[in-house]
Amino acid sequence: KINVVLERLGQEFNASHVYLFEKRPANDNEFILSMTYEWTAPGLESDLGTPEFQNLPTNPMGFERMYKILDNGEPLVGSSSFFTEAEKEYLTSINVMALLEIRVIVDGKHWGTLGVDDISNKREWNAMEVDVIKVAANVLSAAIKRQMDEDALKSELAERKRAEQALMFSEEKFSKA
């Protein structure tokens, strides 16, 4: 269902891309971010699977100001008037003129980042668009949490079934002995 949400956002925002970066463990103490879902406007090339957007470190990489906003639970309203020269230079290198991002929080933890970008216009995001991405992040968070809970329940039920089968096998062996 995530792809449906991203497509709807993209169409409503008249955006170039809508994407979801997922935070995953890289090793014992570190995490990485990878673009795992993306909607792309018709006629544009998808960035999904592009190495540039996979296995990224979660540290700011020179964009502390932008990460601080996101880490404080606020949406990053990246309009053309917002960016510093260094940020504009980087965003131009990845062909982004404006972006709007917000963290997706599941169980009180940073699960990922939902974002919208425009590669054609140096646009200013309006208050309604900012509110819509907040709602979308909350909807995605609830759906992800529900899926995680369902997966955990299925796993627990499968484990109980294995335990019951092992107990029955053990009881059969005991009764035969």
C-alpha positions in Angstrom: 0.0 0.0 0.0 3.0 2.3 0.4 3.3 2.7 -3.4 -0.4 3.9 -3.5 0.2 6.5 -0.9 3.4 7.8 -2.6 1.6 8.0 -6.0 -1.3 9.9 -4.5 1.0 12.4 -2.8 3.0 12.8 -6.0 -0.1 13.6 -8.0 -1.6 15.9 -5.4 1.7 17.8 -5.0 2.4 17.9 -8.7 5.9 16.6 -7.7 8.7 14.9 -9.6 9.4 12.2 -7.0 7.9 10.9 -3.8 10.1 8.5 -1.9 10.6 6.6 1.3 14.1 5.9 2.8 14.2 3.1 5.3 16.6 3.0 8.2 18.2 -0.4 8.6 20.9 -1.9 10.7 24.3 -2.1 9.0 26.1 -3.8 11.8 26.0 -4.0 15.6 26.0 -0.2 16.3 25.4 1.5 12.9 22.5 2.1 10.7 22.1 3.0 7.0 19.4 4.6 4.9 18.2 3.2 1.6 15.5 4.3 -0.7 13.1 1.4 -0.7 10.0 2.9 -2.3 9.5 5.6 -4.9 6.8 7.1 -7.1 8.1 9.0 -10.2 6.1 11.4 -12.3 5.4 10.1 -15.8 8.3 10.7 -18.2 10.9 11.0 -15.5 13.5 8.4 -14.6 13.2 6.5 -11.3 16.0 6.8 -8.7 15.0 3.5 -7.0 17.9 1.2 -7.0 20.4 3.9 -7.9 23.6 3.3 -5.8 23.7 7.0 -4.9 20.5 6.5 -2.8 21.3 3.1 -1.3 23.2 2.2 2.0 23.7 5.9 3.0 25.2 6.6 6.4 22.7 8.3 8.8 25.2 11.0 9.9 24.6 14.4 8.3 27.5 14.4 5.8 27.7 18.2 6.0 24.0 18.8 6.3 23.7 19.1 10.0 21.2 22.0 9.8 18.8 20.0 7.7 19.2 16.8 9.8 18.7 18.8 13.0 15.3 20.0 11.8 14.3 16.4 10.9 15.6 14.9 14.1 13.5 17.5 16.1 10.4 16.0 14.5 9.8 18.9 12.2 9.3 18.7 8.5 12.2 19.9 6.4 10.7 22.5 4.1 13.4 22.8 1.5 12.3 25.6 -0.7 14.8 27.5 -2.8 15.0 30.3 -0.3 15.9 27.9 2.5 19.0 26.3 1.2 22.6 27.5 1.8 24.9 27.7 -1.2 26.6 24.3 -0.3 23.2 22.7 0.1 22.0 24.2 -3.3 25.2 22.9 -4.9 24.6 19.4 -3.7 20.9 19.4 -4.5 21.7 20.7 -8.0 24.1 17.8 -8.4 21.3 15.3 -7.8 18.9 17.5 -9.9 16.6 18.7 -7.1 15.2 22.2 -7.0 12.9 21.8 -3.9 12.2 19.1 -1.4 9.9 18.5 1.5 10.9 15.7 4.0 9.7 14.4 7.3 10.8 11.5 9.5 8.5 8.4 9.8 8.5 7.4 13.5 7.4 3.9 14.5 7.3 3.0 18.2 9.0 6.2 19.1 12.0 5.5 16.8 13.2 6.9 13.5 12.1 4.2 11.0 12.7 6.2 7.8 12.1 9.4 5.9 9.3 10.4 3.6 10.1 12.9 1.0 8.8 14.8 -2.0 10.9 16.6 -4.5 10.6 18.8 -7.5 13.3 18.7 -10.2 11.7 21.4 -12.4 10.7 24.3 -10.1 12.3 26.3 -7.3 9.0 26.1 -5.5 8.0 27.3 -2.1 6.0 24.7 -0.3 2.7 26.0 1.1 1.3 25.2 4.6 -1.3 22.8 3.2 1.4 20.7 1.6 3.4 20.7 4.8 0.3 19.5 6.7 -0.4 16.8 4.1 3.1 15.3 4.4 2.8 15.3 8.2 -0.5 13.4 7.9 1.0 11.0 5.3 4.0 10.3 7.6 1.6 9.5 10.5 -0.6 7.2 8.2 2.6 5.4 7.0 3.8 5.1 10.5 0.6 3.5 11.7 0.5 1.1 8.7 4.1 0.1 9.2 3.5 -0.5 13.0 0.4 -2.6 12.2 2.4 -4.7 9.7 5.3 -5.1 12.2 2.8 -6.3 14.9 1.1 -8.7 12.4 4.5 -10.1 11.5 5.5 -10.5 15.1 2.2 -12.3 15.9 2.6 -14.6 12.9 6.1 -15.4 14.1 4.9 -16.1 17.7 2.1 -18.3 16.5 4.5 -20.3 14.3 6.9 -20.7 17.2 4.0 -21.9 19.4 3.0 -24.4 16.8 6.5 -25.7 16.5 6.7 -26.0 20.3 3.4 -27.9 20.4 4.5 -30.3 17.7 7.8 -30.9 19.6 5.8 -31.5 22.8 3.5 -34.0 21.1 6.5 -35.8 19.5 8.2 -35.9 23.0 5.0 -37.2 24.6 4.6 -39.9 21.9 8.2 -41.0 22.5 7.6 -41.1 26.2 4.4 -43.1 26.0 6.1 -45.6 23.6 9.0 -46.0 26.0 
